[in-house]
Amino acid sequence: MRNPPSQYIVARPLYSEDSFKEDNERVQRRHKSLLNHVKEYFRQDHLLIFYFRMPLCCSSKRAKNAGLSLLPIIGWIRIYRIKEWLLSDIVSGLSTGLVAVLQGLAFALLASVPAGYGLYTAFFPVLTYFFLGTSRHISVGPFPVLSLMVGSVVMRIVPENGTQANITAFEGLSLQDKQVMVAASVTFLVGIFQLALGLLQIGFIVIYMSDTLVSGFTTAAAVHILVSQLKFILGLTVRGENGAFAIIRTLESIFSQITKTNIPDLVTSIIIMVVVFIVKELNDRFKAKLPVPIPIEVIMTVIACGVSYAFDFQTLYGVSVVGKLKEGYESPMAPNLEILQLSVMDAFSMAIVAFAIAFSVAKVYSVKHDYLIDGNQELIAFGVSNIFGASFRSFAACTSLSRSAVQESTGGKTQIAGLLSAMVAMIVTVGIGFLLEPLQTSVLGALVVVNLKGMLMQVREIPYLWKKDKPDCIVWVVTFVASIFLGLDLGLAVGLGIELLTVVFRTQFPRCSVLANIKGTDIYRDRKDYLSIYEPDGVKIFRIPSPIFFANIEFFRDKLNAAVRFHNTFSVMLLQVGFNPLRILRKRNKALRKIKKLLKNGELQITPKGLLYTGSAPIEESEDESNMEDLDQPTDFAGLPVQINWNTDLPGNITVPRIDIHSIILDFAAVSFLDMSGINGLKMTLKEFTRVEVDVYIVACDCYILDKLHECGFFDNEIKTSIFFLTLHDAMLCILEKHPDHTEDLKASKVWHPIVLSHVICFAVLF
């Protein structure tokens, strides 16, 4: 049985904004200027500010805070539990390192550089992130989407078959050396952008990439990755394509050579993909029971290497293999300025995408393990890592979802696990890389493809998004399609544009509603959604749930006019049509001109029953538009011996639309700001209604908006501050006091229990 609902009873004065100010003194606060906010934002003890201010105001506390901000390792290394965490970090580091080696080799193919340079990316960026990063669980290194974006720049500047960019530094270099130079230079610029964004404390830029946008973009990137690996899986020689519709040209090239497929490569790839897929599914299903996931990629790679070496697949079947890897590391190199100039926009896109992916993964693990991450410091960490890595010929680094999952699930507690994974990559590069020389590139391609499952399965979000939020679904689909056909860089730009357009449309065309009172309460809801409602005659309550600004002020006016309806007396039948106060005002002023003219000519007589037309000829409609500005002014009854009631029959054939309402309440509870266009449009709207004798009240207006209205000269002899009320109920009760004819109807319907229409209102509300 349902318990009786709780009740509360309130007895307070009826409050307008003016009367509330009289009874309640407001604290006078000094509002900060934009410059104050900027200064406060940059007052944090981060790297750039520390350097500039330290000579002037250095203190031990400031130096400590700056050190913790610059080197987050200091924060967690002090609380490191050697006995509890060290063994877990060692196991996690070794497991992650093996995966990082294989992914480094595989993702290097996406970046269009020799496989060995993928091991560089699994090593150098980790060293700096270990000291500068705030996340303790992500695995830094190559990421397929980012590698593919680097590869698209490499293929554009240094195509394998085609005209290469005219760059002076390319003279005397082999194709592979040119590709490495381009990849490293682009990565250096990515790091510069990330470092600059971090130092300027604008890591918030990532919030403009919604989860829906990232999902559509990464799914499209997965399709690009899948297509790019087909040439390795099928053992074909396919010319690299770039630019718009490159994926179509690549598929056309692949299918035109499909009869030349290397069968051993294809069979090996299928076996690898099937086995790895099955074991990964088993890992997911029994992850609670397994101490560590089965490292199936490592196992299959070892087997594939052994079989390829034992049967000499390269000689016997002509398969493509990894080949000789560079032993050790090369000396640092400087980026090429000409390449930097050709890849500015690409590098900026990569910087944003890399940070968005890394930060989202880091945020998941920080919440799970209850520690804080700093977005700006993450930008600095990845910026320095990419600059440092690019100096040693690595390509752009980010974090891999699968690699981070391995690092966290195998017990990794801190970035010591990441450092150990980098040591594994170093050992392979320096000592045992020769063991991977017979590995087929088709095996690496198969490993890349089978790891795309998670990203490709994001397609299942489309039906859900379509049912729940169609604008988000449109963002997903447009980003996906644009990224596939126009390329990842242009696709990302198109996706961002569509996403911002949806925000504009949501605010430009909000869902406005007409409210009604829920009987027996002081609650007001959309009249279409409830049965037990009450609407006093002559009153309309209109709600707009968005800011009012230049883009939607006309929409607001149109919706308000449509919500307020009146009887059109020009048609034979009384039809409900949209309300246009300016049109009615003009017709009234025209009618007033006619009446004054008829009175002057003696064709109208004043009788106890009203005005009587005594003329013989019908009154002609005047279309004189010479004084249209006068028609928009308030109706002037000066010189008339009587007051005209516009809702009664007028003499002759003078007709003016009748108005069925006397009050409009505008609910501003969801209006967060007004710009100058919105203020001017609102002022014009209020004046138009006031001039046709319709009172307008505004309720729940934010006090700062009210202050802005005062500052902008919103109020005058027509628009008074007395039209502003605290709540809908206050305004409604004020209207009922002013128009008592409707009060009896309200009492009879028992809308409020009890209700006293005086200076003190008592009402009971159930909730």
Residue pairs with C-beta under 8 A, 6 or more apart in sequence:
5 766
5 767
6 766
6 767
7 764
7 765
7 766
8 764
8 765
8 767
9 762
9 763
9 764
9 765
10 762
10 763
10 765
11 760
11 761
11 762
12 760
12 761
13 19
13 23
13 759
13 760
13 761
14 730
14 733
14 734
14 737
14 759
14 760
14 761
15 23
15 725
15 726
15 727
15 730
16 722
16 724
16 725
16 726
16 730
16 734
17 701
17 706
17 721
17 724
17 725
17 726
18 721
18 722
18 724
20 726
26 703
32 40
41 201
42 49
42 201
43 49
44 69
44 201
45 62
45 65
45 66
45 69
46 66
46 69
46 70
46 199
46 201
46 376
46 377
47 66
47 69
47 70
47 199
47 380
48 199
48 200
50 62
50 66
50 69
50 70
54 62
54 63
54 66
67 74
68 74
68 75
69 374
69 377
70 132
71 131
71 132
72 132
72 133
72 134
72 374
72 377
73 130
73 131
73 132
73 415
76 136
76 371
76 414
80 414
80 416
85 413
85 414
85 416
86 416
88 410
88 411
88 412
88 413
88 417
89 411
89 412
89 413
89 414
89 416
89 417
89 420
90 417
90 420
91 292
91 410
91 411
92 406
92 407
92 408
92 410
92 411
92 412
92 413
92 417
92 420
93 407
93 412
93 416
93 417
93 418
93 419
93 420
93 421
93 423
93 424
94 420
94 421
94 424
95 292
95 295
95 406
95 407
95 410
96 139
96 403
96 406
96 407
96 410
96 412
96 417
96 418
96 420
96 421
97 420
97 421
97 422
97 423
97 424
97 425
98 295
98 297
98 298
98 424
99 295
99 297
99 298
99 402
99 403
99 406
100 122
100 139
100 141
100 403
100 421
100 422
100 424
100 425
101 119
101 122
101 424
101 425
101 428
102 297
102 298
102 301
102 444
102 447
103 118
103 122
103 141
103 142
103 400
103 402
103 403
103 447
103 451
104 118
104 119
104 120
104 121
104 122
104 141
104 142
104 425
105 115
105 116
105 118
105 119
105 322
105 436
105 439
105 444
106 115
106 118
106 444
106 445
106 447
106 448
107 118
107 121
107 142
107 143
107 144
107 147
107 448
108 114
108 115
108 116
108 117
108 118
108 121
108 142
108 147
108 395
109 115
109 228
109 229
109 232
109 441
109 444
109 445
109 448
110 144
110 147
110 148
110 150
110 151
110 225
110 228
110 229
110 448
111 117
111 118
111 142
111 147
111 148
111 150
111 151
111 154
111 183
111 395
111 396
112 150
112 151
112 154
112 155
112 179
112 183
112 240
113 154
113 176
113 179
113 180
113 183
113 395
114 176
114 179
114 180
114 326
115 322
115 323
115 325
115 441
115 444
116 322
116 325
116 326
116 429
116 433
117 180
117 183
117 393
117 394
117 395
118 142
118 395
119 325
119 425
119 428
119 429
119 433
120 329
120 389
120 392
120 393
120 394
120 429
121 141
121 142
121 389
121 394
121 395
121 396
121 397
122 141
122 142
122 421
122 422
122 425
123 394
123 422
123 425
123 426
123 429
124 385
124 388
124 389
124 392
124 394
125 140
125 141
125 382
125 385
125 386
125 388
125 389
125 394
125 397
126 140
126 141
126 385
126 418
126 419
126 421
126 422
127 385
127 388
127 419
127 422
128 381
128 384
128 385
128 388
129 140
129 381
129 382
129 385
129 415
129 418
130 415
130 418
130 419
132 377
132 380
132 381
132 384
132 385
133 140
133 377
133 378
133 381
133 382
133 415
134 362
134 372
134 373
134 374
134 377
134 378
134 381
135 362
135 365
135 366
135 373
135 378
135 415
136 365
136 369
136 371
136 412
136 413
136 414
136 415
137 362
137 365
137 366
137 369
137 404
137 407
137 408
137 412
138 358
138 361
138 362
138 365
138 399
138 404
138 407
138 418
139 399
139 400
139 403
139 404
139 406
139 407
139 418
139 421
140 382
140 385
140 397
140 398
140 399
140 418
141 397
141 398
141 399
141 400
141 403
141 421
142 395
142 396
142 397
142 398
142 400
143 354
143 357
143 397
143 398
143 399
143 400
144 221
144 222
144 225
144 400
144 448
144 451
144 452
145 217
145 218
145 221
145 222
145 225
145 353
145 357
145 488
146 350
146 353
146 354
146 357
146 396
146 397
146 398
147 395
147 396
148 221
148 224
148 225
148 228
148 488
149 221
149 346
149 349
149 350
149 353
149 396
149 488
149 489
150 183
150 186
150 187
150 350
150 395
150 396
151 183
151 228
152 242
152 246
152 346
152 487
152 488
152 489
153 182
153 183
153 186
153 343
153 346
154 179
154 182
154 183
154 186
155 240
155 241
155 242
156 242
156 243
157 164
157 165
157 167
157 182
157 339
157 342
157 343
158 164
158 165
158 170
158 175
158 178
158 179
158 182
159 239
159 240
159 242
160 175
160 239
160 240
161 239
161 240
162 239
164 170
164 178
165 338
165 339
165 342
167 336
167 338
167 339
168 338
169 181
169 336
169 338
170 178
170 181
173 181
180 393
181 333
181 336
181 339
182 336
182 339
182 343
183 393
183 395
183 396
184 333
184 335
184 390
184 391
184 393
184 394
184 395
185 335
185 336
185 339
185 340
185 343
185 390
186 339
186 340
186 343
186 346
186 347
186 350
186 395
186 396
187 386
187 389
187 390
187 394
187 395
187 396
187 397
188 335
188 340
188 386
188 387
188 390
188 391
189 335
189 340
189 343
189 344
189 347
190 347
190 350
190 351
190 354
190 386
190 390
190 396
191 351
191 382
191 383
191 384
191 385
191 386
191 387
191 388
191 389
191 390
192 347
192 383
192 387
193 347
193 348
193 351
193 383
194 351
194 354
194 355
194 379
194 380
194 382
194 383
194 386
195 379
195 380
195 383
195 384
195 387
196 383
197 203
197 205
197 351
197 355
197 376
197 379
197 383
198 376
198 377
198 378
198 379
198 380
198 381
198 383
199 380
201 376
202 376
203 355
203 359
203 374
203 375
203 376
203 378
203 379
204 375
205 352
206 352
206 355
206 356
206 359
206 375
208 496
208 499
208 500
209 352
209 356
209 496
209 499
210 472
210 475
210 499
211 360
212 461
212 465
212 472
212 473
212 475
212 476
212 479
212 499
213 475
213 476
213 479
213 495
213 496
213 499
214 356
214 357
214 360
215 458
215 461
215 476
216 458
216 475
216 476
216 477
216 478
216 479
216 480
216 483
216 495
217 353
217 479
217 480
217 483
217 488
217 491
217 492
217 495
218 357
218 455
218 458
219 455
219 456
219 458
219 459
219 480
220 479
220 480
220 481
220 482
220 483
220 484
220 488
220 491
221 455
221 483
221 488
222 452
222 455
222 456
223 247
223 456
223 484
224 247
224 483
224 484
224 488
225 448
225 449
225 452
226 449
226 452
226 456
227 247
227 250
227 251
227 254
228 250
229 445
229 446
229 448
229 449
230 236
230 238
230 254
230 445
231 237
231 238
231 254
232 265
232 269
232 320
232 441
232 442
232 444
232 445
233 265
233 266
233 269
233 442
233 445
233 446
233 449
234 254
234 258
234 261
234 262
234 265
234 266
235 261
235 262
235 264
235 265
235 266
235 318
235 319
235 320
235 442
236 254
236 257
236 260
236 261
236 262
237 257
238 250
238 253
238 254
238 257
239 253
241 247
241 249
241 250
241 253
242 487
243 487
244 485
244 486
244 487
244 490
245 485
245 486
246 487
247 484
247 485
248 485
262 317
262 318
262 319
262 442
263 317
264 313
264 317
264 319
265 317
265 319
265 320
265 440
265 442
266 442
268 304
268 319
268 440
268 442
268 443
268 446
269 442
269 443
269 445
269 446
269 449
270 446
272 300
272 304
272 443
272 446
272 447
272 450
273 446
273 449
273 450
275 296
275 300
276 296
276 297
276 300
276 446
276 447
276 450
277 450
277 453
279 294
279 296
280 296
280 450
280 453
282 294
283 290
283 293
283 294
283 296
287 293
287 409
292 409
292 410
293 406
293 409
293 410
297 447
300 443
300 447
301 436
301 439
301 443
301 447
304 439
304 440
304 443
305 435
305 436
305 438
305 439
307 313
308 314
308 319
308 321
308 438
308 439
308 440
309 438
313 319
313 321
313 438
313 440
314 320
314 321
314 438
319 440
319 442
320 440
320 441
320 442
321 437
321 438
321 439
321 440
321 441
322 436
322 437
322 438
322 439
322 440
322 441
322 444
323 437
324 434
324 437
325 429
325 433
325 434
325 436
325 437
326 429
326 433
327 429
327 430
327 433
327 434
328 429
328 430
329 392
329 429
329 430
330 392
330 393
332 391
332 392
333 391
333 392
333 393
334 391
335 390
340 347
345 489
346 489
349 488
349 489
349 492
349 493
350 396
351 383
352 492
353 492
354 382
354 396
354 397
354 398
355 378
355 379
355 382
357 398
357 399
358 378
358 382
358 398
358 399
359 373
359 375
359 378
361 399
361 401
361 404
362 373
362 378
362 399
363 373
365 404
365 408
366 372
366 373
382 397
382 398
385 397
386 396
386 397
389 395
389 397
401 454
402 451
402 454
407 417
407 418
407 421
412 418
428 436
461 476
462 473
462 476
462 477
465 472
465 473
465 476
466 473
471 502
471 505
471 506
472 502
474 498
474 502
475 495
475 498
475 499
475 502
478 494
478 495
478 498
479 491
479 492
479 494
479 495
479 498
479 499
482 490
482 491
482 494
482 495
483 490
483 491
483 492
483 494
483 495
484 491
485 491
486 494
504 551
506 546
507 546
507 547
507 549
507 551
507 552
508 551
508 552
508 555
509 552
509 555
510 544
510 545
510 546
510 552
511 545
512 542
512 543
512 544
512 545
512 556
512 559
512 560
512 563
513 526
513 527
513 528
513 542
513 543
513 545
514 526
514 527
514 528
514 540
514 541
514 542
514 543
514 563
515 524
515 525
515 526
515 527
515 541
515 542
515 543
515 667
515 728
516 524
516 525
516 526
516 527
516 530
516 533
516 534
516 535
516 541
517 523
517 524
517 533
517 534
517 535
517 732
517 751
518 524
518 525
518 530
518 532
518 533
519 532
519 533
519 534
519 749
519 750
519 751
520 532
520 750
520 751
520 752
520 753
520 766
521 765
521 766
522 727
522 728
522 729
522 752
522 763
522 765
523 765
524 541
524 667
524 728
524 729
525 533
526 543
527 533
527 535
534 746
534 749
534 751
536 732
536 735
536 736
536 742
536 745
536 746
537 660
537 742
537 745
538 660
538 661
538 662
538 663
538 739
538 742
539 661
539 662
539 663
539 664
539 665
539 732
539 735
539 742
540 563
540 564
540 661
540 663
540 664
540 665
541 664
541 665
541 667
541 728
541 732
542 559
542 560
542 563
542 564
542 664
542 665
542 666
542 667
543 666
543 667
543 669
543 670
544 556
544 559
544 666
544 667
544 668
544 670
544 671
545 670
546 552
546 670
546 671
546 672
547 671
547 672
547 673
547 674
547 675
547 678
548 556
548 671
548 673
548 674
548 675
548 678
548 681
548 682
549 673
549 674
549 675
549 677
549 678
550 675
550 676
550 677
550 678
553 677
553 678
553 681
553 682
554 681
556 681
556 682
556 685
557 681
557 685
560 664
560 666
560 685
561 578
561 579
561 580
561 581
562 578
562 579
564 579
564 661
564 664
564 694
565 576
565 577
565 578
565 579
565 660
566 576
566 577
566 579
566 584
566 657
566 658
566 659
566 660
566 661
567 574
567 575
567 576
567 657
567 658
567 660
568 574
568 575
568 576
568 577
568 657
569 655
569 656
569 657
569 658
570 655
570 657
579 659
581 688
581 689
581 691
581 692
581 694
582 632
582 688
583 657
584 656
584 657
584 659
584 692
585 631
585 632
585 635
585 688
585 691
585 692
586 628
586 631
586 632
587 656
587 657
588 635
588 646
588 656
588 692
589 630
589 631
589 633
589 635
590 622
590 631
591 650
591 654
591 655
591 656
592 635
592 636
592 637
592 644
593 622
594 619
594 622
594 654
595 604
595 611
595 640
595 644
595 650
595 651
595 654
596 639
596 640
598 604
598 613
598 615
598 619
598 651
598 652
599 640
601 615
602 614
603 613
603 614
603 615
604 611
604 612
604 613
604 614
604 651
605 611
605 612
605 614
606 612
606 641
606 642
610 642
610 648
610 651
611 642
611 650
611 651
612 651
613 619
613 651
613 652
615 652
618 652
618 653
619 652
619 653
619 654
633 691
634 691
634 718
635 691
637 643
637 644
644 650
646 656
646 658
646 659
646 693
647 658
647 659
650 656
659 692
659 693
659 694
661 694
662 693
662 694
662 695
662 739
663 694
663 695
663 696
663 697
663 735
663 738
663 739
664 689
664 694
664 695
664 696
664 697
665 696
665 697
665 698
665 699
665 728
665 731
665 732
665 735
666 696
666 697
666 698
666 699
667 699
667 700
667 728
668 698
668 699
668 700
668 701
668 702
668 705
669 699
669 700
671 701
671 702
671 705
672 702
673 705
674 682
674 705
674 708
674 709
676 712
679 708
679 709
679 712
679 714
682 714
683 714
683 719
685 696
686 696
686 718
686 719
686 723
687 718
687 719
689 695
689 696
690 696
690 718
690 719
691 718
695 723
695 735
695 738
696 723
697 723
697 724
697 725
697 731
697 734
697 735
698 723
698 724
698 725
699 724
699 725
699 726
699 727
699 728
699 730
699 731
700 726
700 727
700 728
701 724
706 724
709 715
715 721
725 731
725 734
729 763
733 755
733 757
733 761
736 742
736 743
736 746
736 757
737 743
737 757
740 757
743 757
746 752
746 755
747 755
752 763
753 763
753 764
754 762
754 763
754 764
755 761
755 762
755 763
756 762
